[in-house]
Amino acid sequence: MIRSPLRPSHDSGQGIIEFALILLLIAIVVLAILLILGDDLRTFVFDLLNTWFPK
């Protein structure tokens, strides 16, 4: 099928939707990791910062 140059392509809209879905999936995975490792991660960062910048 030959596309007319006057008709807009829907490929760019599909690309934006796919990009948004990928970002949403990454956000859900990061949120799940933070919920699972939240306290351990906070303790690790706190200890690391205390090691680097002692009071």
N, C-alpha and C positions, 0 to 999 in steps of 0.2 A: 504494500500500500504506500503510495506516495503522499507525503504530508505537504499541505499547502503552507507556504511561508506566512500567510495571513492568519492562519488559525493558531491560537496559543497552544503550547504544549503543556500537558498535565504532568510531565515527568518531573519538573522542578517542585511542584506541590507534593508529589509522592516522595521525593527525596527529603523534603523538610519534615514530613510526617515520620519517615523512617528514622531520621536523625533525632527527632523528639522522643520516639519510642526507645531508642538506644539510650538516650540520656536518662529517661525515666527508669529503665531497667538498671542502669548503673547506680542511680540514686537509691533504688530499693535495696540493691545488694549492699551498698555502703551502710545504709541505715540498719539492715539486719546484722551486719558485722559489728556495728557500734552497739547495738542492743545486746548482742551476745558477749562481747568483750569489753563492755563499757567500763566496769570497775577496774578490771585488770589493766586496761589501757590507760586509764586515768592515773593509777598507781605507778605504772611504768614511766609515764611522762613526768609526773611529779618527782620521782626519784632521779630521773635523768637530769631534769632542770636543777635539782638540788646539788647534783654532782658537778654540773657545769658552772653553776653560779651559787656557791655556798654563801650563807648569810654571815 
